Amino acid sequence: MSAILVNNLPEQRMAFGEAPPSERKRVVIVGGGFAGLAAARALRHADADVLVIDRRNHHIFQPLLYQVATAVLSPAEIAAPIRQLEAKQRNASVVLAEVTGVDIASRTIEAFAPGVGVRKIAFDYLVVATGMRPSYFGHDEFAQFAPGLKSLSDAETIRTKILSAFELAATTEDESERTRQMTFVLVGAGPTGVELAASLAQMAKVTLRGNFRRIDPAKASIILLDAGERVLPAFAERLSRRVTKHLEELGVKVLTGVKVETVDEQGVVAGGSRIPSATVLWTAGVAASPLAKMLGPKTDHAGRALVDPFLKVANAPGVFVVGDAASVMQDGRAVPGVAQAAIQQGRYVGRLIAKELKGRELRRPFRYFDRGNMAVVGKNYAVLERGWLRTSGFLTFLVWAIVHILSLPQLQNRLRVQRQWLWSYFTGQRSSRLIPEPPRMPNG
């Protein structure tokens, strides 16, 4: 960026990192995900300057990221520019930058912006909503061979690996190499792993059917591995068994109780056996962004900041951590790291700060209201668990589709996704089957 401006009100402009000329308090929100945007919107009527900082210029609807990875949707269909917040909220500003440090004592953060460098930004309130990143459980060397799925670039990388594998399988004359190219291994059987495996299986059996003369994509081997005892461990065991059965009907081989020991360019070693594979995808553990640790609080095993019932950081007045970066306990159990929890936490903190700015005190601690967990397992099948209610099948699939369409960030996203889903549902085709062309050499 040639110039980055922090806009307070439309008629006021100041340089990146400069303190606002007014006496209004400044609320800095780091992260433009579900929690960060919910906090910003909850402050829309507050007498404060709200500054949202993110290293990406877009908000991602994470629950559908796997559909970008499997070519069902394009990136633009599940993302929206964060900067639109400025047009809709007069007291909000947006900066494209990456926060690299926090100084609680001086109440400043350090942020790096391309073309500008590192600047210090003062805050009166700080809300950290930086989310999670893939965790390889101490084996970060696996990352170069097994990409995770947390961003649009991750999804596009996975889509390229999947589509390229089929192309290379159709090109090679080596039968063992063809088998390796058509073997897909997914590590981690949580919701992301299950949904990605099912979508990949349908791509191979339906979308790519008849597209190749030299190979049969339906013969692709899709293996879902997990060190745990069952898939979807956060769901009831009965639903987990149903999902396992449905995955197997789709052609996915489910291997539980198997620990991955090595991931390299030739595949994986799991449970003492090597599985040759050209495409290994990591859908297992996650860890909090490093920023949560910079605040100085105690953290859990995944690096999430341990916060109090008001989502505040101990010994750091006015500093909050929300969403996946926070470890929140309720009734002796951890609040799950799902979108609905992040939204509720962000909204709660925004309202808490708004009350404090008015000289009032919010005495009610955060309370998560569980609207239920859902996972879709290919076409016409989904599972739902909410309290005593546990359902699966086609009607649950319809509920899942409606809920996700209504939850998309913009009207245009909803219309595009709805249209693409209908096209894919009735034709089996996927419109985003593109492999980006690699950059050419200067004389190439």
C-alpha positions in Angstrom: 0.0 0.0 0.0 1.4 3.4 -0.9 -0.4 5.1 1.9 -2.4 3.9 4.8 -4.8 6.2 6.6 -6.6 5.6 9.8 -10.0 7.3 9.3 -11.8 8.5 12.4 -14.8 10.3 11.1 -15.2 11.0 7.4 -14.0 14.6 7.8 -11.0 13.7 9.9 -7.8 12.1 8.7 -4.6 11.2 10.5 -1.4 9.2 9.8 -1.2 5.5 10.6 -0.7 5.0 14.3 -1.3 8.7 15.3 -3.5 9.4 18.3 -6.9 10.7 17.5 -7.2 14.5 17.9 -10.3 14.2 20.1 -10.6 13.3 23.7 -12.7 10.2 22.9 -11.4 6.9 24.0 -9.9 4.6 21.5 -10.9 0.9 21.3 -8.4 -1.2 19.2 -9.7 -4.5 17.9 -7.1 -6.9 16.5 -8.7 -9.3 14.1 -11.6 -9.0 11.6 -13.1 -12.4 12.1 -16.4 -13.3 13.7 -15.5 -12.1 17.2 -13.7 -8.9 16.1 -16.5 -7.7 13.8 -19.1 -8.6 16.4 -17.3 -6.4 19.0 -16.9 -3.5 16.5 -20.6 -3.6 15.6 -21.6 -3.7 19.3 -19.7 -0.4 19.7 -21.4 1.4 16.8 -23.3 3.8 19.1 -20.5 4.2 21.6 -18.7 7.6 22.1 -15.4 6.2 21.1 -13.0 5.7 18.1 -13.0 2.0 17.1 -10.0 0.8 15.2 -10.1 -2.6 13.6 -6.7 -4.0 12.6 -6.2 -7.2 10.5 -3.4 -8.5 8.2 -6.1 -9.5 5.7 -8.5 -7.1 4.0 -11.3 -9.6 4.2 -13.5 -11.5 6.6 -13.9 -15.2 5.9 -16.9 -17.3 6.6 -14.9 -20.1 8.0 -17.6 -22.8 8.1 -17.6 -23.0 4.3 -13.9 -22.7 3.7 -13.7 -26.5 2.9 -16.0 -25.9 -0.1 -13.5 -23.5 -1.6 -10.8 -26.2 -1.1 -13.0 -28.7 -3.0 -14.0 -26.3 -5.8 -17.7 -26.0 -4.8 -17.4 -22.3 -4.2 -15.0 -19.6 -5.2 -13.1 -17.5 -2.6 -15.2 -14.3 -3.2 -18.4 -16.2 -2.4 -17.5 -16.8 1.3 -15.5 -13.6 2.0 -16.3 -9.9 2.4 -14.1 -6.8 2.6 -13.5 -5.7 6.2 -13.2 -2.1 5.0 -16.9 -2.0 4.3 -17.2 -1.5 8.1 -16.1 2.1 7.6 -18.9 2.9 5.2 -21.5 1.4 7.6 -20.2 2.6 11.0 -19.1 6.2 11.5 -17.0 5.7 14.5 -15.1 2.7 13.0 -11.8 2.7 11.1 -10.0 -0.2 9.4 -6.2 -0.7 8.9 -4.5 -3.4 6.9 -1.5 -4.3 9.2 -0.1 -7.0 11.3 0.2 -6.6 15.1 3.7 -7.6 16.1 3.9 -6.5 19.7 1.9 -5.4 22.8 3.1 -3.2 25.7 0.4 -3.3 28.4 2.3 -0.8 30.6 2.4 1.9 28.0 -1.0 0.8 26.6 0.3 0.6 23.0 0.6 -2.0 20.3 3.1 -2.3 17.5 1.7 -2.9 14.0 3.5 -3.4 10.7 2.0 -2.1 7.5 3.4 -2.8 4.1 5.1 0.3 2.7 4.9 2.1 6.1 6.8 -0.1 8.5 6.2 -0.5 12.2 4.2 2.1 14.1 3.0 2.3 17.7 -0.8 2.7 18.2 -2.1 3.8 21.6 -5.3 2.3 23.0 -7.6 2.8 25.9 -9.3 -0.6 25.4 -7.8 -3.6 23.5 -9.8 -6.5 22.2 -7.7 -9.4 20.9 -9.6 -11.6 18.4 -6.9 -13.1 16.4 -8.3 -16.6 16.1 -6.4 -19.9 15.6 -3.8 -21.4 13.3 -3.0 -25.0 12.5 -1.0 -26.9 15.1 1.2 -29.8 14.1 1.8 -30.9 17.7 5.5 -30.0 17.8 6.2 -31.2 14.2 6.1 -28.0 12.3 8.1 -29.7 9.6 4.9 -31.4 8.5 3.4 -28.1 7.4 5.3 -28.0 4.0 3.8 -31.4 3.1 0.4 -31.2 4.7 -1.3 -27.8 4.5 -3.9 -26.8 7.0 -7.2 -25.0 6.3 -7.5 -21.6 8.0 -7.4 -19.0 5.2 -8.4 -18.5 1.6 -4.8 -19.0 0.4 -4.9 -22.3 2.3 -8.1 -23.3 0.6 -6.7 -22.4 -2.8 -3.5 -24.3 -2.1 -5.5 -27.4 -1.2 -7.7 -27.1 -4.2 -4.6 -26.9 -6.5 -3.1 -30.0 -4.8 -6.3 -32.0 -5.3 -6.9 -31.0 -8.9 -3.3 -31.4 -9.8 -3.2 -34.9 -8.3 -5.8 -36.1 -10.7 -4.1 -34.4 -13.7 -0.7 -35.9 -12.8 -2.4 -39.3 -12.3 -3.7 -39.1 -15.8 -0.3 -38.1 -17.2 2.1 -40.6 -15.6 2.8 -44.0 -17.0 4.0 -45.4 -13.7 1.2 -47.4 -12.1 2.5 -47.0 -8.5 2.9 -43.3 -9.0 -0.7 -43.1 -10.4 -1.9 -44.9 -7.3 0.0 -42.4 -5.0 -1.4 -39.4 -6.9 -4.9 -40.8 -6.4 -4.5 -41.4 -2.7 -5.7 -38.6 -0.5 -5.0 -38.6 3.3 -6.7 -36.3 5.7 -5.3 -36.1 9.2 -8.0 -35.2 11.8 -11.6 -36.3 12.0 -13.2 -33.3 13.5 -15.9 -31.3 11.6 -13.4 -29.9 9.1 -11.9 -33.3 8.3 -15.2 -35.0 8.0 -16.7 -32.3 5.8 -13.6 -32.1 3.6 -13.4 -35.9 3.1 -17.1 -36.2 2.2 -16.9 -33.3 -0.3 -13.7 -34.7 -1.8 -15.3 -38.1 -2.2 -18.3 -36.6 -4.1 -16.0 -34.6 -6.3 -14.1 -37.8 -7.3 -17.3 -39.9 -7.9 -19.6 -37.3 -9.4 -18.0 -34.0 -10.5 -15.0 -35.6 -12.3 -16.9 -38.6 -13.7 -16.2 -38.8 -17.4 -13.7 -36.0 -17.4 -10.7 -38.3 -17.8 -10.1 -41.1 -20.3 -7.0 -42.6 -18.8 -8.1 -42.8 -15.2 -11.3 -43.3 -13.2 -11.5 -40.6 -10.5 -14.1 -42.7 -8.7 -11.2 -45.2 -7.8 -9.4 -42.5 -5.8 -8.6 -43.6 -2.3 -9.6 -41.1 0.4 -8.4 -41.9 3.9 -9.4 -40.1 7.1 -7.1 -40.6 10.0 -7.5 -39.7 13.6 -5.6 -40.6 16.8 -8.9 -40.5 18.8 -11.4 -43.3 19.1 -14.0 -41.9 16.8 -14.9 -39.2 14.3 -16.6 -35.9 15.5 -15.6 -36.5 19.2 -17.5 -33.3 20.2 -20.8 -35.0 19.1 -22.7 -37.8 20.7 -21.4 -41.3 20.1 -24.5 -42.3 18.3 -24.2 -39.5 15.8 -20.5 -40.2 15.4 -21.3 -43.8 14.4 -23.8 -42.7 11.9 -21.3 -40.3 10.3 -18.7 -43.0 10.1 -21.1 -45.3 8.3 -22.1 -42.5 5.9 -18.5 -41.7 5.1 -17.8 -45.3 4.4 -20.8 -45.4 2.0 -19.3 -42.4 0.2 -16.1 -44.4 -0.2 -14.0 -42.8 2.6 -11.8 -45.1 4.6 -12.0 -44.1 8.2 -9.0 -45.1 10.5 -9.3 -44.1 14.1 -7.0 -44.8 17.0 -4.1 -44.2 14.5 -1.4 -41.7 15.3 0.5 -40.0 12.5 4.3 -40.4 13.0 5.7 -38.8 9.8 4.6 -36.7 6.9 6.9 -36.2 3.9 6.7 -35.7 0.2 6.0 -39.4 -0.3 3.0 -39.6 2.0 2.5 -40.4 5.7 3.6 -43.0 8.2 0.7 -43.8 10.6 0.4 -46.6 13.1 3.7 -47.9 11.9 2.6 -48.3 8.3 3.4 -46.0 5.3 0.6 -44.7 3.2 2.0 -43.4 -0.1 0.1 -40.2 -1.0 0.8 -37.1 -3.0 -1.9 -35.1 -1.2 -1.9 -35.0 2.6 -4.2 -32.5 4.3 -4.0 -31.4 7.9 -7.3 -31.0 9.6 -6.2 -32.0 13.1 -5.0 -29.6 15.9 -5.2 -25.8 16.2 -3.2 -23.3 18.3 -3.9 -19.7 19.2 -2.1 -16.9 17.4 1.1 -15.8 19.2 -0.4 -12.4 20.1 -2.5 -14.0 22.9 0.8 -15.0 24.7 2.2 -11.5 24.3 -0.4 -10.2 26.7 1.2 -12.0 29.5 -1.7 -14.2 30.8 -1.6 -17.8 31.5 -2.5 -20.0 28.5 -3.9 -23.5 28.0 -2.3 -26.3 26.1 -3.3 -24.7 22.7 -1.9 -21.3 23.6 -5.3 -19.7 24.3 -5.3 -16.9 26.9 -7.1 -17.8 30.2 -9.5 -15.0 30.8 -11.9 -14.3 33.6 -15.7 -14.6 33.4 -15.8 -11.1 31.9 -13.3 -12.1 29.2 -10.7 -9.8 30.7 -7.0 -10.5 31.0 -5.8 -10.5 34.6 -3.7 -7.5 35.7 -4.4 -5.7 32.4 -7.2 -3.3 32.7 -9.2 -2.7 29.6 -7.7 -5.7 27.8 -9.9 -8.5 26.5 -9.4 -11.7 24.5 -12.3 -13.2 22.6 -13.1 -15.9 20.1 -10.7 -18.8 19.4 -7.8 -17.0 21.1 -9.6 -17.2 24.5 -10.0 -20.1 26.8 -13.4 -19.6 28.5 -14.7 -22.0 31.1 -18.5 -22.4 31.7 -20.0 -25.0 34.1 -16.7 -26.7 34.3 -16.3 -27.1 30.6 -14.5 -25.1 27.9 -16.7 -23.0 25.6 -16.2 -24.5 22.2 -14.2 -22.7 19.5 -17.1 -22.3 17.1 -18.4 -19.3 15.2 -21.5 -18.8 17.3 -19.3 -18.7 20.5 -17.0 -16.1 18.9 -19.8 -13.9 17.8 -21.4 -14.0 21.3 -18.1 -13.2 23.0 -17.3 -10.3 20.6 -20.8 -8.8 21.1 -20.6 -9.2 24.9 -17.2 -7.4 25.1 -18.4 -4.6 22.8 -21.5 -4.0 25.0 -19.4 -4.2 28.1 -17.0 -1.5 26.9 -19.9 0.7 25.7 -21.4 0.6 29.2 -18.1 1.4 30.8 -17.7 4.4 28.5 -21.0 5.7 29.9 -19.8 5.2 33.4 -22.0 2.2 34.0 -20.9 -1.3 35.0 -21.9 -4.6 33.4 -22.1 -7.0 36.3 -23.4 -10.0 34.4 -20.5 -12.3 33.3 -20.3 -13.8 29.9 -22.7 -16.7 29.3 -22.5 -18.8 26.2 -25.8 -19.9 24.7 -25.3 -23.1 22.8 -27.5 -23.1 19.6 -26.2 -26.5 18.7 -23.5 -28.1 16.7 -23.8 -29.1 13.0 -21.7 -30.9 10.5 -22.6 -31.8 6.9 -21.4 -35.1 5.4 -21.8 -34.7 1.6 -25.0 -34.3 -0.3 -28.3 -34.8 1.6 -26.8 -35.7 4.9 -26.0 -33.7 8.0 -26.0 -34.1 11.8 -27.3 -31.8 14.4 -26.8 -31.9 18.2 -28.5 -29.4 20.6 -29.0 -30.5 24.1 -31.2 -33.6 24.1 -32.0 -33.1 20.3 -29.9 -35.2 18.1 -30.9 -35.6 14.4 -29.3 -36.6 11.1 -30.3 -37.1 7.5 -31.9 -35.0 4.7 -34.1 -32.7 6.8 -31.1 -31.8 8.9 -29.1 -31.2 5.7 -31.8 -28.7 4.7 -31.6 -26.9 8.1 -27.8 -26.8 7.8 -28.1 -25.2 4.3 -30.6 -22.6 5.4 -28.6 -21.6 8.5 -25.4 -21.3 6.6 -26.9 -19.2 3.8 -28.5 -16.8 6.2 -25.3 -16.5 8.2 -23.1 -15.4 5.3 -21.8 -11.8 5.7 -23.4 -10.1 2.7 -26.6 -10.4 0.6 -24.5 -10.9 -2.5 -22.7 -13.8 -0.8 -26.0 -15.4 0.1 -27.3 -15.1 -3.5 -24.1 -16.4 -5.1 -23.8 -19.3 -2.7 -27.5 -20.2 -3.1 -27.2 -20.2 -6.9 -24.0 -22.2 -6.9 -25.4 -24.7 -4.5 -28.5 -25.3 -6.6 -26.4 -25.7 -9.7 -24.0 -28.2 -8.0 -26.9 -30.0 -6.3 -28.8 -30.8 -9.5 -25.8 -31.2 -11.9 -23.1 -32.4 -9.7 -20.7 -29.9 -11.3 -18.4 -27.4 -9.5 -17.5 -24.1 -11.1 -14.3 -23.3 -9.4 -12.0 -26.1 -10.7 -9.1 -23.8 -11.5 -5.4 -24.6 -11.2 -3.5 -21.3 -11.0 -0.8 -21.1 -13.7 2.7 -20.9 -12.1 4.7 -17.8 -12.7 6.8 -18.0 -15.9 10.6 -17.5 -15.9 11.7 -14.3 -17.5 12.8 -16.1 -20.7 10.2 -18.8 -20.4 
